[in-house]
Amino acid sequence: MMQVRLKKAFPARPDSAAFALDLEFETQSGVTVLFGPSGSGKTLTLDLIAGFLHSDEGRILLDDQILYDGASNVHLVPQDRNCGYVFQNYALFPHMTLRENLAFAAERRPRLDRHRHVNEMLEQFHLADAAGRKPHQVSGGQRQRCSIARALIGGPKLLLLDEPAQGLDAPLRAELYETLRQVRQKFEIPVLLVTHDLDECFELGDEMLVLRDGKIVQSGTPHSVLDQPANIDVAKLLGRFNLLPAEIKILDPGRNTSKILLGQFELEGPYFKGHLKGDRVTLCVRPEQLTAVPRESRLTPNQIHAVLERVTERPNSMRLEFAGNIAVDMPRAVWEQVHETKEWSIEFPTDTLRVV
Amino acid sequence: MPIDWFPLWLSLRVAFLSTAVALALGLWLAYVLANREFRGKEVLDAVITLPLVLPPTVLGYYLLVVIGRTSLFGRAWEGVFGSPLVFTWKAAVIAALLHSLPLLVKSARAALESVDHSYERAARTLGASEWRLFWKVTLPLAQRSIFAAVALAFARSLGDFGVTLMVAGSIPGSTQTVAVAIYEAVESGNTAVARTLVLVISAAALIILALAKRLEPRQS
């Protein structure tokens, strides 16, 4: 279990604007993802937890140990924090073999245990064959596994990962995810992972914290965050939504329904808690939740007319872009059947509609 | 006329000792300058660099003030060892040190600072003490540049003339280093001796420079 409360301010400099980090969160075992755009303070948060930098105020509690407490002036050095850290560039010592890299990290273990531990980790992370080679002589996957093994061998109470998948090609990425899933199973410690890739949040994250400008703007499971972004900024950050200006016409909590006006069309949605009738809102719906169909003479409920502007191919589907910034994802097979359509309707399923 | 090889051996001994001292002292100073923040850091850096730009006579004068027979240090030395420090080969070592130390500190500091900080951060999270981190990570990663600096410092202390002349003098068979011996040989018209020593020193310097070049980290 880890509790974190941190505040750190950087005044404006000639080459950088002022920045303030101010956040508070708690994690259990499992993977917590720090998600946010670059410059939102993700890596800074890791560095403060690892002890590379001093926070201005706050407190970091890991299990029952205080790593940092501004009020009582406790600031453990990184050596005493017992946090494994996997760096973006892995930071394997280039002058040591993989085995030596692990042995360097195993010094925390009792002397008699070290050798056995190093061998066990080499086995467990499939590095036995490459143990005698130096980092630049092994494959990217081996480097990656070695850096994770090295971070874990000392028995840390927390694992920090700074964008481990950054710049990796797809097979290596898949390999990394597999390794991290095994780590999650075998080592019951909290893992804090920094990323700006939403897919990675879903691959690995049990919990997700959305960071923006040094603050946590939303937290929850990746699914819950994607299902209901806290506000339009989060929705933009996630980058998966049609964001359409709309107006709430009717709210009916009793029947759990609502009516919203999208341009000239009226749509039925679920009841929107915390909103009032007449609110101007942003309708927030993902392209894969919408269906485009050839227009029929009469609109069925929750359909709108739309003019197709552009079609682009995606790995798993076709993306249809309609006037008014509405994107719809359609399976390729369906597209093959309807691609000659001239006039379209788009269907907005009631239960998928969200507003921010 | 047979050539007296003593100045050459003396110069090698002086250069070797001064480089050894410069390496120990210089590494420590470089570490402090590269890793610690304190008041007067830039002043210390400037003082260490000063010998590179001051005329040798000025340096020699300072040295005489500090280690001369009437100075506090000079008297203490005489009290302990029974003989003065100036005008011995040991003074020549100190003179050479003035040249090798700044070179070493400058290059070693740059070398230590050029080591990617993520290696040092990684070592810290892995529980390594600052001492172990320095010897096992930072220094091995910077060692090629530092060896290159050592070679340059050695070459530089092999050839000191002015400061050595002022604090160690030119006593044949005792404090006459090769640079001083060449001067004396030219002054007294011994061109054959001068020519031989010049050629030997030039060859030595060339070899050392070539070595330093090879030691410099390859661009990868």
Interface residues (C-beta under 8 A of the other chain):
Chain A: A50 G51 F52 V77 P78 Q79 R81 N82 C83 G84 Y85 F87 Q88 N89 A91 F93 P94 H95 F104 A105 E107 R108 R150 A151 G154
Chain B: D116 S118 Y119 R121 A122 A123 R124 T125 L126 G127 A128 S129 R132 K136 V137 P140 L141
